[in-house]
Amino acid sequence: MRAPWRAASYCALAAVFLAVYFGSLFSPPLLDDADSTHAEAAREMFVTGDYVTLHVNGVRYLEKAPLPYWLVAISYRMFGVNEFATHLPMVLSVMLLGLLGLWWGRRAFGERAGIYSALFVYTSAGVYLFTRILIPDVLLSLLIAASIYFFLTALEPGAAAWRWYAAYAAIALGVLTKGLIALVFPAAAVFFYILITGEFRRWREFRLVSGMALFLLIAAPWHILAGLRNPGTAEHHGFFWFYFVNEHFLRFLGRRYPRDYNKLPALLYWTLHLVWLFPWSLYLPAAVRTVVAEWKMKRGGSHLAGGEDAAARQGSFAARTRLLCWILAGVVLIFFALSTNQEYYTFPAYLPLLLLLADGIAQSEWAECQRRVRAGWLRTSAGLLAVIGILASAALIVGLWQSRNLPFAPDIGKVLAEHSIDTYTLSTSHMLDLSYASFAALRLPAVLAAVILLVGPLLSFFLRVLRRYYLATWTLAAGMAIFLVAAHIALVRFGPYLSSRDLAREIAARAAAEDRVMIYGDQAFGSSLLFYLQRPVDLVEGRTTSMWFGSTFADAPKIYLSDADLQREWAGAGRVFLFVPPYEKARVDGLLANKFVVAELSNKYVYSNRP
């Protein structure tokens, strides 16, 4: 690649990352459920100084590994407790995941493929969607991929010993990020790799004893301390049973208690990955074609002997990377096809698949430029993307047309479709809430998305027909970046519906230190109240899901109330603020006769027993 193109490409890559992810550092507000629950765990860690036992609402929160919370707590120490500090570690993780793809892809497949790898990370729908909330999966993906990269480079002739130890350290940090799957995935991938290639004969080079010693040195101390500080008794299990048995093995088997998760149907599970890796997933035939071509070359004996010169070493590293990326992606996808799953659980498969897609596209573009083959697959994929873009744009235009006479709704929660709480067990369930009326509140992002979905893929297709391959890929990526900016604008519009920050501010403006604040039902319904109020919140009939295990400890705060307790406190002398989610309003209205509405937003109410 010529120097001017190289410099322009790296500047454009930085611009794409900033355009898509910089705004998300500051908005939207922290969302109810997992986002603010995890942020609150980090905040309480920062406030109490207890970096071993996580707490949420003063209750032990023992189902999560600590590294993401350590990083957010450090961010709070540096920048204060706010949205920016909460989002920063995950945004940096996305940046580093892209840079790893750049470095790895460039070393294995050449500079164009390396640039594409990072570009695909920054513009894939799933990477963006599943980093909108504070969950550890992007950090886990970074550490698993880093461990595989260091393993591959350690196998190279003359590689420094530190690469082996870097691989073991990355796995250990992964275990501190999301438990034993950070060990299972790279170990299984490497096992199948050495079984296929015969590299097991080099096992003495793997530094198993010293590497495992380093792994335990990093990963074991927290687990030991957490077990010692959270022991079991005759009345309840301790940390080791809950964390390893309940949260690992029973979760895999679908027998974890309490049951607050679901499993995607098999067909939906597999086909949704076309969405999570969109738009680049449509170029999968190019990645498969590259592997088939490599296999045919090896059968024909036309490949160079590994280790003879620089070209042979690069070719060997490229072949190793392709094989191990396919294996790693397969291990992750099959594992969660058998286990209980959420949509984002397969995040560790994204980078290896995007590396393969980047390699396939770059190799096919090079082959067409050299006129060695007619790579019609690229034009076919680009044409299919253009058709999908036209259809999606048409759907958005229909929604906008249907809502043309409807007034703008400042509170989008008022115009969304309502569903049973049972339908919200998956992370993307709120997409079911969209209605024609909601387009009146989403006109700007919908218009922006409709235009870019119509123009971007179509322009990319025509550039491929004209054999302007590099520009075609960048055009599609730029269009996807603009689409994700539109998605961010839409998510900000959903802020009042998905977050309770504004209600927390209404309570904070009225509540004295001695007043009581309560949530009716599961804490997840209004968990952002905890983060923004920064005070304990009582839970009425809320000893459920993630709060269950911590509540079994003798020192658990007395925050769990029954309906009878609520009625007694409501009639007492003290002032009470009660947050009521839409799903519980009818029940609460039947319990409490005299109440005053303090605030209401997106069908969520704050009642008080005093005017």
VOGU-3710 file (C-alpha; in Angstrom, 3 decimals, decimal comma):
1> mrapwraasy> 0,000/0,000/0,000  1,374/3,398/-0,999  2,314/5,813/1,799  -0,428/8,429/1,104  -3,115/5,726/1,069  -1,679/4,210/4,233  -1,699/7,489/6,153  -5,193/8,354/4,917  -6,465/4,890/5,879  -5,205/5,120/9,447
11> calaavflav> -6,615/8,625/9,873  -9,956/7,458/8,493  -9,906/4,456/10,826  -9,437/6,745/13,831  -12,226/9,010/12,549  -14,631/6,059/12,230  -13,902/4,906/15,772  -14,381/8,389/17,219  -17,560/9,007/15,233  -19,173/5,782/16,432
21> yfgslfsppl> -17,898/5,502/20,007  -16,893/8,938/21,302  -20,470/10,150/21,764  -21,371/7,020/23,709  -18,940/8,053/26,449  -21,371/10,762/27,567  -24,841/9,523/26,624  -27,368/8,010/27,037  -27,807/7,807/30,824  -27,135/4,492/32,501
31> lddadsthae> -29,921/2,066/31,703  -31,970/0,069/34,178  -31,133/-3,601/34,734  -27,573/-4,822/33,994  -26,025/-1,485/32,950  -26,683/0,471/36,135  -26,518/-2,626/38,356  -22,937/-3,254/37,282  -22,095/0,435/37,516  -23,496/0,497/41,052
41> aaremfvtgd> -21,345/-2,512/41,995  -18,283/-0,586/40,829  -19,434/2,572/42,631  -19,926/0,749/45,924  -16,524/-0,872/45,463  -15,016/2,591/44,999  -16,884/4,061/47,993  -16,299/1,206/50,460  -12,789/0,269/49,363  -13,764/-3,428/49,301
51> yvtlhvngvr> -12,206/-4,730/46,092  -12,844/-8,406/46,893  -16,585/-8,735/47,573  -18,876/-6,894/45,184  -21,989/-5,263/46,652  -25,106/-3,809/45,077  -27,490/-1,890/47,337  -25,311/-3,083/50,226  -26,036/-6,732/49,363  -23,265/-9,158/48,375
61> ylekaplpyw> -23,144/-9,558/44,594  -21,089/-12,700/44,105  -22,001/-13,925/40,651  -19,520/-11,756/38,732  -15,739/-11,778/38,326  -14,107/-8,527/39,496  -11,821/-7,139/36,752  -14,416/-5,017/34,881  -15,539/-3,512/38,198  -11,961/-2,803/39,219
71> lvaisyrmfg> -11,450/-0,916/35,968  -14,643/1,120/36,377  -13,824/1,836/40,044  -10,386/3,111/38,972  -12,124/5,242/36,348  -14,380/6,691/39,077  -11,322/7,540/41,147  -9,795/9,377/38,195  -12,855/11,088/36,674  -15,582/10,992/39,321
81> vnefathlpm> -18,782/8,955/39,428  -20,555/9,745/36,159  -21,564/8,267/32,802  -18,235/9,093/31,130  -16,209/7,237/33,751  -18,614/4,289/33,579  -18,423/3,915/29,804  -14,693/4,626/29,401  -13,239/1,143/30,162  -15,571/-0,588/27,702
91> vlsvmllgll> -14,980/1,982/24,949  -11,229/1,550/25,428  -11,751/-2,211/25,208  -13,449/-1,770/21,820  -10,557/0,422/20,665  -7,994/-2,177/21,771  -9,982/-5,007/20,161  -9,816/-3,126/16,866  -6,100/-2,420/17,286  -5,473/-6,108/18,008
101> glwwgrrafg> -7,363/-6,958/14,824  -5,249/-4,410/12,947  -1,955/-5,751/14,290  -2,894/-9,423/13,945  -4,497/-9,086/10,510  -1,594/-7,051/9,167  0,966/-9,592/10,389  -0,997/-12,584/9,065  -2,603/-11,355/5,864  -1,079/-8,014/4,927
111> eragiysalf> -1,768/-4,368/5,605  -5,072/-4,118/3,766  -6,552/-7,051/5,700  -5,260/-5,577/8,965  -6,943/-2,253/8,278  -10,127/-4,057/7,291  -10,077/-6,108/10,515  -10,068/-2,993/12,696  -12,595/-1,276/10,443  -14,949/-4,238/10,694
121> vytsagvylf> -14,684/-4,291/14,497  -15,596/-0,609/14,704  -18,545/-0,853/12,281  -20,146/-4,246/13,054  -23,686/-4,048/14,381  -23,135/-6,556/17,210  -19,956/-4,957/18,528  -21,790/-1,639/18,757  -25,034/-3,044/20,116  -23,472/-5,133/22,886
131> trilipdvll> -21,211/-2,371/24,165  -24,143/-0,040/24,937  -24,375/-1,537/28,425  -21,736/-2,272/31,035  -21,149/-5,984/30,460  -17,711/-7,650/30,396  -17,990/-9,451/27,052  -15,938/-7,044/24,935  -13,112/-7,123/27,504  -13,367/-10,918/27,638
141> slliaasiyf> -13,172/-11,078/23,838  -10,089/-8,869/23,827  -8,276/-11,048/26,370  -9,205/-14,364/24,740  -8,130/-13,099/21,320  -4,899/-11,701/22,786  -4,091/-15,069/24,369  -4,558/-16,823/21,005  -2,456/-14,212/19,208  0,401/-14,569/21,686
151> fltalepgaa> 0,169/-18,360/21,405  0,450/-18,184/17,616  3,370/-15,771/17,655  5,125/-17,862/20,311  5,104/-20,797/17,859  7,074/-18,764/15,322  10,779/-19,674/14,898  12,964/-17,649/17,266  9,997/-16,184/19,172  10,764/-14,635/22,555
161> awrwyaayaa> 9,722/-16,570/25,657  7,668/-13,661/26,981  4,981/-14,369/24,366  4,099/-17,635/26,106  3,761/-15,852/29,419  1,714/-13,083/27,830  -0,739/-15,751/26,610  -1,064/-17,265/30,095  -1,460/-13,806/31,647  -4,198/-12,874/29,161
171> ialgvltkgl> -6,112/-16,063/30,026  -5,765/-15,329/33,743  -7,097/-11,799/33,263  -9,924/-13,270/31,207  -10,835/-15,561/34,117  -10,936/-12,466/36,324  -13,236/-10,905/33,739  -15,897/-13,579/33,235  -14,941/-16,802/34,913  -13,804/-20,158/33,627
181> ialvfpaaav> -14,957/-19,769/30,024  -11,902/-17,535/29,550  -9,837/-20,658/30,230  -12,110/-23,127/28,445  -12,301/-21,320/25,100  -8,587/-20,746/24,387  -7,629/-24,119/25,904  -10,167/-25,965/23,737  -9,177/-24,000/20,629  -5,467/-24,693/21,172
191> ffyilitgef> -6,174/-28,369/21,924  -8,029/-28,909/18,638  -5,409/-26,867/16,793  -2,451/-28,925/17,979  -4,463/-32,108/17,422  -5,066/-31,153/13,783  -1,590/-29,777/13,048  0,552/-32,152/15,120  2,096/-29,230/17,013  1,646/-31,217/20,246
201> rrwrefrlvs> 5,088/-32,624/19,553  6,426/-29,232/20,611  4,715/-29,367/24,000  7,994/-28,744/25,840  8,048/-25,252/24,319  4,660/-24,432/25,824  6,148/-23,683/29,268  3,214/-25,406/30,927  4,574/-25,466/34,477  5,856/-21,901/34,671
211> gmalflliaa> 2,924/-20,645/32,574  0,351/-22,237/34,854  2,228/-20,857/37,849  1,863/-17,365/36,377  -1,800/-18,045/35,591  -2,507/-19,056/39,198  -0,472/-16,163/40,565  -2,771/-13,751/38,716  -6,139/-15,531/38,865  -6,116/-17,416/42,177
221> pwhilaglrn> -5,726/-14,693/44,871  -9,102/-13,042/44,281  -10,930/-16,364/44,185  -9,286/-17,482/47,433  -9,998/-14,193/49,195  -13,601/-14,151/47,956  -14,084/-17,677/49,297  -12,581/-16,812/52,671  -14,633/-13,641/53,061  -17,890/-15,205/51,921
231> pgtaehhgff> -17,999/-18,666/53,531  -20,971/-20,974/53,605  -22,900/-21,968/56,699  -25,421/-24,635/57,575  -28,148/-22,285/56,317  -26,692/-21,237/52,976  -23,959/-21,984/50,457  -20,787/-19,941/50,290  -18,977/-18,232/47,439  -17,340/-21,320/45,971
241> wfyfvnehfl> -20,604/-23,210/45,451  -22,496/-20,207/44,150  -19,766/-18,916/41,840  -18,441/-22,167/40,397  -21,344/-24,618/40,678  -24,405/-22,389/40,296  -23,000/-19,695/38,003  -20,836/-21,949/35,827  -21,943/-25,572/35,655  -25,637/-25,227/36,489
251> rflgrryprd> -25,941/-22,202/34,192  -24,460/-24,260/31,342  -26,942/-27,059/32,044  -29,879/-24,655/32,294  -30,462/-25,465/35,971  -29,115/-22,297/37,574  -31,192/-20,713/40,347  -32,804/-18,235/40,164  -33,864/-18,535/36,538  -33,592/-15,081/34,976
261> ynklpallyw> -32,274/-16,061/31,581  -33,433/-17,690/28,375  -32,144/-19,636/25,389  -32,554/-18,609/21,784  -34,160/-21,153/19,439  -31,448/-22,917/17,413  -32,362/-21,417/14,037  -32,561/-17,901/15,469  -29,323/-18,391/17,434  -27,314/-19,213/14,304
271> tlhlvwlfpw> -28,918/-16,830/11,827  -28,744/-13,825/14,162  -24,964/-13,861/13,747  -25,579/-12,528/10,255  -27,071/-9,518/12,065  -24,427/-9,208/14,776  -21,628/-9,154/12,162  -23,639/-7,092/9,668  -22,773/-5,838/7,078  -19,562/-7,865/6,808
281> slylpaavrt> -21,257/-11,209/7,462  -22,657/-11,055/3,923  -19,084/-11,494/2,653  -18,743/-14,908/4,312  -18,428/-16,664/0,896  -15,172/-14,755/0,309  -13,733/-16,068/3,598  -14,791/-19,627/2,763  -13,387/-19,301/-0,751  -10,002/-18,239/0,634
291> vvaewkmkrg> -9,812/-21,321/2,843  -10,813/-23,602/-0,035  -8,200/-22,021/-2,304  -5,513/-22,514/0,345  -6,513/-26,137/0,805  -6,322/-26,761/-2,955  -2,856/-25,188/-3,088  -1,618/-27,455/-0,324  -3,044/-30,513/-2,024  -1,257/-29,483/-5,194
301> gshlaggeda> 2,035/-29,101/-3,330  2,528/-25,548/-4,552  2,924/-23,975/-1,100  6,314/-22,928/0,246  8,009/-24,825/3,010  7,481/-23,039/6,337  10,478/-21,231/7,833  12,571/-20,976/4,623  12,214/-17,252/4,097  10,129/-14,273/5,153
311> aarqgsfaar> 7,384/-14,986/2,620  7,141/-18,586/3,776  6,971/-17,520/7,418  4,201/-15,073/6,678  2,344/-17,724/4,701  2,713/-20,182/7,553  1,476/-17,617/10,075  -1,470/-16,781/7,811  -2,433/-20,457/7,532  -2,110/-20,915/11,303
321> trllcwilag> -4,248/-17,828/11,910  -6,983/-18,986/9,539  -7,141/-22,425/11,118  -7,122/-21,220/14,709  -9,670/-18,467/14,030  -12,093/-20,992/12,539  -11,523/-23,319/15,496  -11,950/-20,582/18,133  -15,138/-19,259/16,524  -16,484/-22,799/16,237
331> vvliffalst> -15,731/-23,616/19,887  -17,523/-20,488/21,121  -20,554/-20,877/18,856  -21,038/-24,581/19,562  -20,529/-24,124/23,311  -23,323/-21,567/23,586  -25,533/-23,483/21,174  -25,524/-26,239/23,811  -25,686/-23,944/26,846  -28,215/-21,362/27,958
341> nqeyytfpay> -27,416/-18,154/26,131  -28,034/-14,506/25,608  -27,376/-12,807/22,282  -24,069/-11,278/23,363  -22,549/-14,433/24,883  -20,862/-15,309/21,572  -18,950/-11,995/21,484  -15,567/-13,849/21,732  -16,270/-15,331/18,284  -16,599/-11,904/16,655
351> lpllllladg> -12,930/-10,962/16,226  -11,797/-14,320/14,775  -14,725/-14,241/12,356  -14,052/-10,610/11,393  -10,366/-11,452/10,822  -11,427/-14,230/8,459  -13,866/-11,925/6,678  -11,204/-9,223/6,338  -8,772/-11,795/4,951  -11,345/-13,149/2,510
361> iaqsewaecq> -12,311/-9,720/1,187  -8,708/-8,512/0,921  -7,565/-11,715/-0,820  -10,475/-11,612/-3,261  -9,845/-7,944/-4,033  -6,175/-8,651/-4,679  -7,034/-11,634/-6,909  -9,416/-9,515/-8,974  -6,894/-6,699/-9,281  -4,330/-9,209/-10,534
371> rrvragwlrt> -7,019/-10,645/-12,831  -6,124/-14,120/-11,631  -9,716/-15,049/-10,915  -13,145/-13,587/-11,434  -14,193/-12,977/-7,847  -17,874/-12,618/-8,525  -18,613/-13,386/-4,898  -17,645/-9,842/-3,889  -20,074/-8,294/-6,339  -22,761/-10,823/-5,405
381> sagllavigi> -22,363/-10,012/-1,700  -22,319/-6,284/-2,433  -25,462/-6,652/-4,572  -27,246/-8,570/-1,816  -26,283/-5,861/0,668  -27,658/-3,228/-1,703  -30,982/-5,098/-1,884  -31,120/-5,427/1,923  -30,318/-1,733/2,251  -33,106/-0,782/-0,156
391> lasaalivgl> -35,636/-2,974/1,680  -34,590/-1,667/5,120  -34,731/1,908/3,854  -38,195/1,266/2,430  -39,372/-0,123/5,792  -38,134/3,006/7,574  -39,788/5,247/4,982  -43,098/3,400/5,502  -42,798/3,937/9,254  -42,069/7,622/8,758
401> wqsrnlpfap> -44,967/7,996/6,325  -47,398/6,266/8,667  -46,393/8,650/11,455  -46,320/11,815/9,317  -49,445/13,305/10,933  -48,581/12,269/14,475  -47,170/14,880/16,874  -43,618/14,637/18,154  -43,602/12,682/21,429  -41,119/14,099/23,957
411> digkvlaehs> -41,520/10,936/26,030  -41,100/8,007/23,649  -42,240/5,570/26,324  -45,784/6,869/25,864  -46,003/5,710/22,245  -44,279/2,320/22,391  -46,156/-0,952/22,234  -46,620/-2,677/25,569  -45,720/-6,308/26,147  -45,711/-8,709/29,055
421> idtytlstsh> -42,629/-8,616/31,279  -42,064/-12,261/30,283  -41,016/-11,148/26,791  -38,031/-9,161/28,089  -35,703/-12,044/29,024  -33,322/-11,341/26,118  -31,110/-8,273/25,848  -32,658/-7,059/22,576  -36,278/-7,643/23,625  -37,107/-3,924/23,689
431> mldlsyasfa> -36,970/-3,889/19,865  -40,423/-5,484/20,117  -41,717/-2,197/21,562  -41,378/-0,197/18,337  -44,624/1,074/16,852  -45,638/3,437/14,075  -46,285/6,122/16,670  -42,712/5,808/17,942  -41,400/6,980/14,562  -42,759/10,436/15,397
441> alrlpavlaa> -40,184/10,555/18,194  -37,424/9,064/16,026  -37,749/11,090/12,838  -34,173/12,412/12,746  -32,374/9,083/13,269  -34,922/7,258/11,084  -34,433/9,673/8,179  -30,651/9,498/8,580  -30,734/5,688/8,664  -33,110/5,463/5,690
451> villvgplls> -30,876/7,663/3,526  -27,635/5,908/4,427  -29,113/2,401/4,037  -30,305/3,364/0,586  -27,170/5,153/-0,600  -24,254/3,450/1,160  -24,626/-0,208/0,088  -25,779/0,801/-3,412  -22,775/3,066/-3,946  -20,454/0,366/-2,621
461> fflrvlrryy> -21,939/-2,110/-5,111  -21,372/0,228/-8,072  -17,781/0,848/-6,966  -17,194/-2,916/-6,937  -18,621/-3,181/-10,437  -16,160/-0,452/-11,442  -13,328/-2,462/-9,779  -12,657/0,261/-7,163  -12,472/-2,364/-4,462  -10,707/-0,542/-1,626
471> latwtlaagm> -12,945/2,483/-2,017  -16,015/0,214/-2,139  -15,159/-1,377/1,214  -14,493/1,983/2,809  -17,729/3,424/1,398  -19,733/0,629/3,011  -17,864/1,102/6,305  -18,422/4,869/6,278  -22,115/4,310/5,632  -22,299/1,839/8,497
481> aiflvaahia> -20,561/4,337/10,797  -23,203/6,946/9,957  -25,932/4,354/10,528  -24,499/3,607/13,992  -24,436/7,334/14,765  -28,148/7,379/13,888  -28,632/4,373/16,177  -26,942/6,302/18,978  -29,274/9,265/18,471  -32,215/6,851/18,671
491> lvrfgpylss> -30,830/5,264/21,833  -30,566/8,694/23,449  -34,231/9,263/22,556  -35,006/5,965/24,311  -33,133/7,159/27,409  -36,199/8,141/29,493  -37,810/4,784/28,705  -34,769/2,598/29,411  -33,329/4,613/32,308  -34,766/6,084/35,515
501> rdlareiaar> -32,176/8,850/35,892  -34,695/11,675/35,516  -36,967/10,119/38,120  -33,979/9,778/40,456  -33,354/13,506/40,056  -36,972/14,246/40,935  -36,641/12,155/44,105  -33,281/13,708/45,016  -34,770/17,197/44,764  -37,442/16,330/47,352
511> aaaedrvmiy> -36,099/13,597/49,639  -34,430/14,304/52,953  -31,787/11,993/54,398  -34,297/10,363/56,766  -36,895/9,671/54,029  -37,168/6,153/52,609  -36,924/5,300/48,912  -38,390/2,030/47,644  -38,718/0,077/44,414  -41,728/-2,142/43,943
521> gdqafgssll> -40,654/-5,495/42,497  -37,317/-6,586/41,143  -34,485/-4,131/41,687  -33,647/-4,381/37,960  -36,854/-2,453/37,136  -35,314/0,738/38,526  -31,679/-0,063/39,281  -30,443/3,260/37,903  -32,073/4,882/40,978  -29,291/3,311/43,055
531> fylqrpvdlv> -26,529/4,797/40,935  -27,978/8,283/40,635  -29,350/8,611/44,188  -26,232/7,000/45,726  -28,225/5,822/48,730  -29,819/2,523/49,851  -33,182/1,642/48,318  -35,699/-0,762/49,884  -37,194/-3,499/47,710  -40,856/-4,412/48,095
541> egrttsmwfg> -41,443/-8,040/47,049  -38,020/-7,784/45,400  -35,974/-10,629/46,878  -35,499/-12,083/43,407  -32,959/-12,858/40,651  -29,511/-11,353/41,261  -30,445/-10,159/44,775  -31,408/-13,624/46,004  -28,072/-15,177/46,978  -26,660/-12,120/48,736
551> stfadapkiy> -29,829/-11,849/50,769  -29,155/-15,270/52,363  -26,167/-13,927/54,321  -26,786/-12,921/57,939  -25,294/-9,458/57,430  -27,542/-8,600/54,466  -29,183/-5,194/54,962  -32,858/-5,213/55,920  -34,083/-3,835/52,628  -36,526/-6,597/51,676
561> lsdadlqrew> -40,134/-5,680/52,422  -43,459/-7,395/51,889  -46,705/-5,811/50,767  -47,770/-5,669/54,425  -44,528/-3,887/55,334  -45,142/-1,365/52,571  -48,661/-0,641/53,786  -47,418/-0,195/57,353  -44,628/2,192/56,333  -47,015/4,052/54,041
571> agagrvflfv> -49,344/4,748/56,935  -46,484/5,691/59,274  -45,119/9,089/60,198  -42,099/9,014/57,889  -42,072/10,066/54,273  -41,777/7,318/51,639  -40,992/7,538/47,918  -42,062/4,472/45,936  -40,830/3,768/42,390  -43,453/1,777/40,468
581> ppyekarvdg> -42,603/0,168/37,090  -45,379/-0,099/34,492  -45,769/-3,849/35,075  -46,622/-3,355/38,752  -48,788/-0,232/38,679  -52,145/-2,005/38,835  -51,032/-4,076/41,812  -49,652/-1,079/43,704  -52,766/0,967/43,013  -54,762/-1,811/44,624
591> llankfvvae> -52,492/-1,859/47,700  -52,248/1,864/48,414  -55,354/3,990/48,714  -53,815/7,356/49,544  -50,862/8,343/47,406  -49,440/11,376/45,638  -47,723/11,316/42,246  -44,288/12,908/42,602  -43,161/12,231/39,029  -44,071/10,137/35,999
601> lsnkyvysnr> -42,004/9,223/32,959  -42,574/6,559/30,299  -45,333/4,996/32,397  -42,986/4,676/35,395  -44,331/6,407/38,505  -42,891/7,762/41,725  -45,520/7,841/44,476  -45,242/9,385/47,903  -47,352/9,042/51,025  -47,035/12,791/51,680
611> p> -47,969/15,692/49,421
//
